[in-house]
Amino acid sequence: MFHTIICFFLATASVFGPEFIIHAYDSLEERKTMTRVLITGATGFVGSHILEAVSAAPGLEAIAACRRPEKLLPGLAHEVRVGDLRDADYRARLVKNVDVLCHAAAWTSAWGHADLSETHFLDPSLVLLDQAVAEGLKRVVFLSSTSVAAPKHSADPMHSANPDHL
């Protein structure tokens, strides 16, 4: 059974804790081996906290996905997959031999870069999620923040009356 959870939050990844990932399986029988958890954006603020929590949790094997491995916190990842999500070959390899995907990678800019946001984040993310489904991952955790919902042509804060508001 494929589960998709969409989480929008502003704080650290410790909001949910590793138990959220462990329960991706329907029974203990399914979980006889280590659960391999891929964390995209593992060098970012949220991704690094997820990496730390997953690395400390028994029964979980952390796989860090990032562009700059030198920025990773040392000793946390069991495996590191280096590349850029805009690279189709990298995306195709990324979800191989993985049980859970925590997609915390993002491309952000202050405002006014909707086209770049699509090519640098939205399009690669949609393809990655499709590949996760095709690979049969047990769970996908998609993380986001308010920076992805900023008004397209304004420095004004987001208001609930704005049509782009979630």
N, C-alpha and C positions, 0 to 999 in steps of 0.2 A: 504494500500500500504506500503510495507516495503522499507525503505530507508537505504542505507549503505553509510556512508561517511568515507573515510580513510584520516586522517590528519597526515601529518608528519611535525613537527615543533620543534624548539629548545627553543623557548621562553616560556612564561607562558600561561596558559589556557585562559587568558583574551583576547587572539588574536581574538577569535570568539565571546565571550560574551554569556550571557544567551538567547539572541534572537534566536541564532542558534538552541537551543533546543526547545524553545517555538514553532517555526514554523514546528515542526515535524508533526503537524496536517494539514490536507488539508483544514479545515474550522473552523471557530469559533464555529460552532454548535458541532463539535466533542470535543471541549475543554471546557466542562461545569464544569468539576471538576479539582482539582489540578493534574498537570502532575507529576507523580512519577519518579524521575530520580535517577538511581543507579549509583554510582561512585565507580568503583573498584580502588584499589590503593589510597584510600582517604587520607592516611597518607604520601604519597610521595610528591615530589615537585610539579609536574603537577596536580596530583589528589587533593591535598589540595587547590590549586587555583581554580580548577573546583568546589569543594565543597563550597568554599567561595562564588563564583559567583552564583551558583545555589541557595544557601541558601538565598541570598539577593534578588533574583528575585521574583517578584510577580507571583503567579500562579504555582510555582514549589515547589515540596517537595523533599528535598535531602535525599537520603539513602546512607550512607557511608558503603562501604564494605572494610574490612581490617583484618589483622591478629592481630594487636596490638592496641586495641581501646584507650589505655592510651596515644597514640601518636596523637590522633585526636585533632584538634583545638576545644576548648570547645564551646558548644552551636550552632554549625553550622548544625549538622545533625538532621533531624526529627526522623530518625531511624538508628540504627547501626546493621549491619550483620557481625558478627565476624567469621572468618574461613580462611582456606587455599584453594586456587584455585586448588590445586592438589587433594583435597578431593572430590570425585564424589558426595557424598550426599550433601555437601555444595554447589557445583555448581548447582545441581538440584533444590535446594531451592532458590538460589540466585536471579534468574530472575522472580520468582513468584510475581504477583501483582506489576509489574513495567511497565512503559510506554516507558522509554528511558534508554539505557545502555551507559554510558561513560566508556569505558574500558581503564583505565590508569594504571592498575597494570602491573608490569614487574618484571622479574628476570634478573639481569645483573651481569656480571663478566667482568673483563678486557679483556681477550681473552683466547682461548684454551679450552673452556668448551662447545663445541657444543652439546654434549650429554645431559648435564645438562640443557642447554637452551631449548632443546626440551621437556624434562620431566617436567621442572619447569615452563615453560612459553608457548611454542608453543602448545603442546598437550592440556593442560588445556584451553588455549584461544580458540582453534578451537572448542572444545566441548562446551564451554560457548557460543560462537557465534551461534552454531547449536541450542542450547537450547533457545537462544533469538529469533531465527526465529520460532521455534516450539511454543513458548509462544505468538507469534504474536506482539512483540514489534514494536512500531511505527518507532523507529530510533535507530541505533547503531552508536556510534561515537568511532572509534578505534584510539587511540593515540599511537605514537611511537617516537623514538628518534634515533640519530645516533648510540647509543650504541648497537642497535640490528643489525647494518649492519657492524660491525667491521670485519676486515679480520680474518679468522678462526685460522690461525697459525702464526700470525705476530703482532708485536707492531707498524707496519707501519700504517700511516693514510690511509683511504679509498681513492682511486682514481677512476675517471670515467672509466678508462681502465680495472679496475678489473672486472672479470665476475660476482662477487656477487653484484656489484653496482646496485642500483635501477635505 
